């Protein structure tokens, strides 16, 4: 039987050269037939990972490749990292949660989660659980993931923490087991590990509001971390456009929103650092605007004082002057939600809102009109109509 020996690069080149859909189907059908023949021949196992890579490409083109699923499992059982890498990529892309073949993958994944294995092999197994882990798989592999969350290796700790989010979503009753680890994980000096921990903490707080009271004691720790990011000076490993680790800053702000909602005491603890962040973040770059937006959202959703709320509304008002329409749209949407909180603070930006009504983008015009409808009253109706 004729078997496929074509490299992935050559297959991609042939597909790109096709002038019609019929030509592409002919190339793909021929190659899939040759790959099938190759899978039947056990003497050609060294070509298995190359053929799975080609089938992944074919699948991306929209063609069904169900016969590749079992072959992916065979690659998981390989001792070579290069084979495992393609095998794990295959099961995450070619299988879904309803696939029966996935059940057979659990034992291979469990073996690869052994901390004695190569760190990158363990990471592949964790990533696969995070992407396609079923309820049964999450139950089966829960203890291994929990063990890896306390690993001395920061890379594996971060991966395991993110995998725990998937497990909580599939098996909510395991929240308590992961919640016990949060206080230890939040002390990690690695930004990547802390970012993963904050994602897990947010998931736990959203899934089980009862933990909000328990974890409120972490707010001073997070305030200290955020302040160190703001005043710590240049950090080349984390600097993006002059801002130190904006991703971690945003993650902390999102957790602040959950803790501060409906709690005056906790909101007061974070007020100073929020004011500092809102006043000193550079808005010339897009990443600075992202932080300012999250900061204003946090201020407006927690029990902050009136002065801080006005500061947040003024940030949104400045967004209306931005040349980027996406930023304008975000500001208009946010201001519509806060008119009831402080009508006068929003009203001060009436002139800018009226300018948005003249924008060429229909989404901006509609958003501005919706906001004006909320602002209009007997005292300003004539001036608004006159401007329009």
C-alpha positions as CSV (number, residue, x, y, z in Angstrom):
1,X,0.0,0.0,0.0
2,X,1.1,3.5,-0.8
3,X,1.7,5.5,2.4
4,X,2.2,9.2,3.2
5,X,5.7,10.5,3.6
6,X,4.9,14.2,2.8
7,X,6.0,16.7,5.4
8,X,3.5,19.2,6.9
9,X,5.2,22.1,5.2
10,X,4.8,20.5,1.8
11,X,1.1,19.8,2.5
12,X,0.5,23.4,3.4
13,X,2.2,24.5,0.2
14,X,0.1,22.2,-1.9
15,X,-3.1,23.4,-0.3
16,X,-2.2,27.1,-0.8
17,X,-1.5,26.4,-4.5
18,X,-5.1,25.2,-5.0
19,X,-7.1,27.6,-7.1
20,X,-10.6,26.1,-6.3
21,X,-12.3,24.4,-3.5
22,X,-12.5,21.2,-5.6
23,X,-8.7,21.2,-6.0
24,X,-8.3,21.6,-2.3
25,X,-10.7,18.7,-1.5
26,X,-8.8,16.5,-4.0
27,X,-5.4,17.2,-2.3
28,X,-6.8,16.7,1.2
29,X,-8.7,13.5,0.3
30,X,-5.6,12.0,-1.3
31,X,-3.4,12.8,1.7
32,X,-6.0,11.5,4.2
33,X,-6.2,8.2,2.4
34,X,-2.4,7.9,2.4
35,X,-2.3,8.8,6.1
36,X,-4.9,6.0,6.8
37,X,-2.7,3.5,5.1
38,X,0.3,4.7,7.2
39,X,-1.7,4.2,10.4
40,X,-2.5,0.6,9.4
41,X,1.2,-0.2,9.0
42,X,2.8,-0.6,12.4
43,X,6.3,-0.4,10.8
44,X,5.7,3.3,10.2
45,X,5.2,4.4,13.8
46,X,8.0,7.0,13.5
47,X,5.7,8.9,11.0
48,X,2.7,9.0,13.4
49,X,3.4,12.4,15.0
50,X,4.1,13.9,11.5
51,X,0.8,12.5,10.2
52,X,-1.2,13.7,13.3
53,X,0.3,17.2,12.7
54,X,-1.0,17.1,9.1
55,X,-4.4,16.0,10.3
56,X,-4.5,18.9,12.7
57,X,-3.9,21.2,9.8
58,X,-6.6,19.4,7.7
59,X,-9.0,19.7,10.7
60,X,-8.3,23.5,10.8
61,X,-9.4,23.6,7.2
62,X,-12.8,22.3,8.2
63,X,-12.5,18.6,7.3
64,X,-13.5,15.8,9.7
65,X,-10.7,13.6,10.9
66,X,-12.2,11.1,13.4
67,X,-9.8,8.3,12.6
68,X,-7.0,10.4,14.2
69,X,-8.4,10.3,17.7
70,X,-7.1,6.8,18.7
71,X,-3.7,7.6,17.1
72,X,-3.4,10.6,19.4
73,X,-3.7,8.3,22.4
74,X,-0.9,6.2,21.0
75,X,1.3,9.2,20.9
76,X,0.4,10.0,24.6
77,X,1.9,6.6,25.5
78,X,5.2,7.4,23.8
79,X,8.3,8.1,25.9
80,X,9.4,10.8,23.5
81,X,8.5,14.4,24.5
82,X,8.1,15.4,20.8
83,X,5.5,12.7,20.3
84,X,3.6,13.6,23.5
85,X,3.5,17.2,22.5
86,X,1.7,16.4,19.2
87,X,-0.5,13.8,21.0
88,X,-1.7,16.3,23.6
89,X,-2.2,19.0,20.9
90,X,-4.2,16.4,19.0
91,X,-6.6,15.4,21.8
92,X,-7.2,19.0,22.8
93,X,-8.1,20.0,19.2
94,X,-9.6,16.8,17.7
95,X,-11.6,15.6,20.7
96,X,-14.4,17.2,22.7
97,X,-15.8,16.4,26.1
98,X,-18.4,14.0,24.7
99,X,-15.8,11.9,22.9
100,X,-15.6,8.3,24.3
101,X,-11.9,8.2,23.3
102,X,-11.2,10.8,26.0
103,X,-12.0,8.4,28.7
104,X,-9.1,6.2,27.6
105,X,-6.7,9.2,27.8
106,X,-7.2,9.6,31.5
107,X,-4.7,6.9,32.5
108,X,-2.0,8.3,30.3
109,X,-2.6,11.9,31.6
110,X,-2.4,10.5,35.2
111,X,1.0,9.0,34.5
112,X,2.3,12.2,33.0
113,X,1.2,14.2,36.0
114,X,3.8,12.5,38.2
115,X,6.1,15.2,39.5
116,X,9.1,13.0,38.7
117,X,8.5,13.4,35.0
118,X,10.0,16.1,32.8
119,X,8.4,19.5,33.8
120,X,7.2,20.1,30.3
121,X,5.5,16.7,30.0
122,X,3.7,17.5,33.3
123,X,2.7,20.9,31.9
124,X,1.3,19.2,28.7
125,X,-0.9,17.0,30.9
126,X,-2.1,19.9,33.0
127,X,-3.0,22.0,29.9
128,X,-5.0,19.1,28.5
129,X,-7.1,18.9,31.6
130,X,-7.6,22.7,31.6
131,X,-8.9,22.6,28.0
132,X,-11.0,19.4,27.7
133,X,-11.2,17.9,31.2
134,X,-14.6,16.1,31.7
135,X,-16.3,15.8,35.1
136,X,-15.1,12.2,35.4
137,X,-11.6,13.1,34.4
138,X,-11.5,16.1,36.9
139,X,-12.6,13.8,39.7
140,X,-10.0,11.2,38.8
141,X,-7.1,13.6,38.5
142,X,-8.0,16.1,41.3
143,X,-5.5,14.9,43.9
144,X,-2.6,15.0,41.4
145,X,-3.4,18.6,40.4
146,X,-3.8,19.7,44.0
147,X,-0.3,18.2,44.8
148,X,1.2,20.1,41.9
149,X,-0.3,23.4,43.2
150,X,2.2,23.2,46.1
151,X,5.2,22.3,43.8
152,X,8.5,24.1,44.3
153,X,8.6,24.7,40.5
154,X,6.8,28.0,39.8
155,X,6.0,27.0,36.2
156,X,4.1,23.8,37.3
157,X,2.5,25.6,40.2
158,X,1.1,28.2,37.9
159,X,-0.2,25.6,35.4
160,X,-1.8,23.5,38.1
161,X,-3.5,26.6,39.7
162,X,-5.1,27.4,36.3
163,X,-6.1,23.8,35.8
164,X,-7.9,24.0,39.2
165,X,-10.3,26.6,37.7
166,X,-11.5,24.0,35.2
167,X,-11.9,21.4,37.9
168,X,-14.0,23.8,40.0
169,X,-16.3,24.5,37.0
170,X,-16.8,20.8,36.3
171,X,-17.0,19.7,40.0
172,X,-18.2,22.6,42.1
173,X,-18.1,20.6,45.4
174,X,-14.3,20.6,45.2
175,X,-14.1,24.3,45.8
176,X,-13.4,23.8,49.6
177,X,-10.3,21.7,48.8
178,X,-8.7,24.3,46.6
179,X,-9.8,27.2,48.8
180,X,-7.5,25.9,51.6
181,X,-4.4,26.5,49.3
182,X,-5.2,30.2,48.4
183,X,-3.5,31.9,51.4
184,X,-0.2,30.1,50.7
185,X,-0.3,30.7,47.0
186,X,-1.1,34.4,47.2
187,X,2.3,34.9,49.0
188,X,4.3,33.7,46.0
189,X,6.8,36.3,44.7
190,X,6.4,35.1,41.1
191,X,4.0,37.4,39.1
192,X,2.8,34.6,36.9
193,X,2.0,32.4,39.9
194,X,0.2,35.2,41.6
195,X,-1.8,36.0,38.5
196,X,-2.9,32.4,38.3
197,X,-3.9,32.4,42.0
198,X,-6.0,35.6,41.5
199,X,-7.8,33.9,38.6
200,X,-8.5,30.9,40.9
201,X,-9.5,33.2,43.8
202,X,-12.0,35.1,41.6
203,X,-13.5,31.8,40.4
204,X,-13.9,30.6,44.0
205,X,-15.5,33.9,45.1
206,X,-17.9,33.9,42.2
207,X,-18.8,30.2,42.7
208,X,-19.2,30.4,46.5
209,X,-19.9,33.9,47.9
210,X,-19.5,32.4,51.4
211,X,-15.7,32.6,50.9
212,X,-15.7,36.4,50.6
213,X,-15.8,36.8,54.4
214,X,-12.9,34.3,54.9
215,X,-10.6,35.8,52.3
216,X,-11.2,39.5,53.0
217,X,-8.1,39.3,55.2
218,X,-6.1,39.1,52.0
219,X,-7.1,42.6,50.9
220,X,-4.2,44.3,52.8
221,X,-1.8,41.8,51.1
222,X,-3.2,42.7,47.6
223,X,-3.2,46.5,48.4
224,X,0.5,46.2,49.3
225,X,1.2,44.2,46.1
226,X,-0.6,46.8,43.9
227,X,1.2,49.7,45.6
228,X,4.6,48.0,45.0
229,X,3.7,47.7,41.3
230,X,2.9,51.4,41.2
231,X,5.9,52.8,43.1
232,X,8.4,50.0,42.6
233,X,10.2,51.6,39.6
234,X,11.2,50.1,36.3
235,X,11.0,46.3,36.2
236,X,12.3,45.1,32.8
237,X,10.8,41.6,33.2
238,X,7.3,42.9,33.6
239,X,7.3,46.4,32.0
240,X,4.9,47.0,29.1
241,X,5.0,50.5,27.6
242,X,6.3,52.0,30.9
243,X,3.7,50.2,33.1
244,X,4.7,47.4,35.5
245,X,2.7,44.2,34.9
246,X,-0.6,45.7,33.8
247,X,-2.1,42.2,33.8
248,X,-1.5,41.7,37.5
249,X,-2.8,45.2,38.2
250,X,-6.0,44.4,36.4
251,X,-6.4,41.1,38.1
252,X,-6.0,42.7,41.5
253,X,-8.6,45.4,40.6
254,X,-11.1,42.7,39.6
255,X,-10.7,40.9,42.9
256,X,-11.1,44.2,44.7
257,X,-14.5,44.7,43.1
258,X,-15.7,41.4,44.5
259,X,-14.4,42.1,48.0
260,X,-15.6,45.7,48.1
261,X,-19.1,45.2,46.9
262,X,-21.5,46.0,49.7
263,X,-18.7,46.3,52.3
264,X,-17.7,49.8,53.5
265,X,-14.8,48.8,55.7
266,X,-13.1,46.7,53.0
267,X,-13.7,49.5,50.4
268,X,-12.0,52.0,52.7
269,X,-8.9,49.7,52.9
270,X,-8.4,49.9,49.2
271,X,-9.5,53.6,48.6
272,X,-6.0,55.1,48.9
273,X,-4.3,52.8,46.4
274,X,-7.2,53.2,44.0
275,X,-7.0,57.0,44.2
276,X,-3.2,56.7,43.6
277,X,-3.7,54.4,40.6
278,X,-6.4,56.6,39.1
279,X,-4.3,59.8,39.5
280,X,-0.9,58.5,38.3
281,X,-1.5,56.0,35.5
282,X,-0.5,57.3,32.1
283,X,-3.4,57.4,29.7
284,X,-1.5,58.1,26.5
285,X,-1.1,54.4,25.8
286,X,-3.8,51.8,25.3
287,X,-2.6,49.6,28.2
288,X,-2.9,52.6,30.6
289,X,-6.5,53.1,29.4
290,X,-7.2,49.5,30.1
291,X,-6.0,49.9,33.7
292,X,-7.9,53.2,34.2
293,X,-11.1,51.6,32.9
294,X,-10.8,48.7,35.4
295,X,-9.9,51.1,38.1
296,X,-13.0,53.3,37.4
297,X,-15.2,50.2,37.3
298,X,-13.9,49.1,40.7
299,X,-14.3,52.5,42.3
300,X,-17.9,52.7,41.0
301,X,-18.9,49.2,42.1
302,X,-17.5,49.2,45.6
303,X,-18.6,51.4,48.5
304,X,-16.2,54.2,47.8
305,X,-16.5,57.8,48.9
306,X,-18.1,60.5,46.8
307,X,-14.8,62.1,45.8
308,X,-13.4,58.9,44.5
309,X,-16.6,58.3,42.5
310,X,-16.2,61.7,40.9
311,X,-12.6,60.9,40.0
312,X,-13.8,57.6,38.3
313,X,-16.5,59.4,36.3
314,X,-14.0,62.1,35.2
315,X,-11.7,59.3,33.9
316,X,-14.6,58.0,31.8
317,X,-15.4,61.5,30.7
318,X,-11.8,61.9,29.4
319,X,-12.2,58.6,27.5
320,X,-14.9,60.4,25.4
321,X,-12.1,62.7,24.0
322,X,-10.1,59.7,22.9
323,X,-9.6,59.3,19.1
324,X,-10.1,55.5,19.5
325,X,-13.8,54.7,19.1
326,X,-13.6,51.5,21.1
327,X,-12.6,53.6,24.1
328,X,-15.4,56.1,23.5
329,X,-17.9,53.3,23.3
330,X,-16.7,51.7,26.6
331,X,-17.0,55.1,28.3
332,X,-20.5,55.8,27.0
333,X,-21.7,52.3,28.1
334,X,-20.1,52.8,31.6
335,X,-21.5,56.3,32.1
336,X,-25.0,55.1,31.3
337,X,-24.7,52.8,34.3
338,X,-23.5,55.5,36.7
339,X,-25.9,58.4,36.0
340,X,-28.1,57.2,38.9
341,X,-25.0,57.2,41.2
342,X,-24.0,60.8,40.6
343,X,-26.1,62.8,38.1
344,X,-24.1,66.0,38.5
345,X,-20.7,64.4,37.9
346,X,-21.9,62.9,34.6
347,X,-23.8,66.1,33.6
348,X,-20.4,68.0,33.7
349,X,-19.4,66.1,30.6
350,X,-22.5,67.1,28.6
351,X,-20.6,69.1,26.0
352,X,-18.3,66.1,25.2
353,X,-21.3,63.7,25.0
354,X,-23.0,66.1,22.6
355,X,-19.8,66.0,20.4
356,X,-20.2,62.2,20.3
357,X,-23.7,62.6,18.8
358,X,-21.9,64.0,15.7
359,X,-19.5,61.1,15.4
360,X,-19.4,59.2,12.1
361,X,-19.7,55.8,13.9
362,X,-23.4,54.9,14.4
363,X,-22.6,52.9,17.6
364,X,-21.1,56.0,19.2
365,X,-24.0,58.2,18.1
366,X,-26.5,55.8,19.5
367,X,-24.6,55.4,22.8
368,X,-24.4,59.2,23.2
369,X,-28.1,59.6,22.5
370,X,-29.0,56.9,25.0
371,X,-26.9,58.7,27.6
372,X,-28.3,62.2,26.8
373,X,-31.8,60.7,27.2
374,X,-30.9,59.8,30.8
375,X,-29.4,63.3,31.4
376,X,-32.1,65.4,29.9
377,X,-34.5,67.3,32.3
378,X,-36.6,70.5,32.3
379,X,-33.6,72.6,33.1
380,X,-31.3,71.5,30.3
381,X,-33.7,70.3,27.5
382,X,-33.5,73.6,25.6
383,X,-29.8,73.9,25.6
384,X,-29.4,70.2,24.5
385,X,-31.9,70.6,21.6
386,X,-30.2,73.9,20.6
387,X,-26.8,72.2,20.4
388,X,-28.1,69.3,18.4
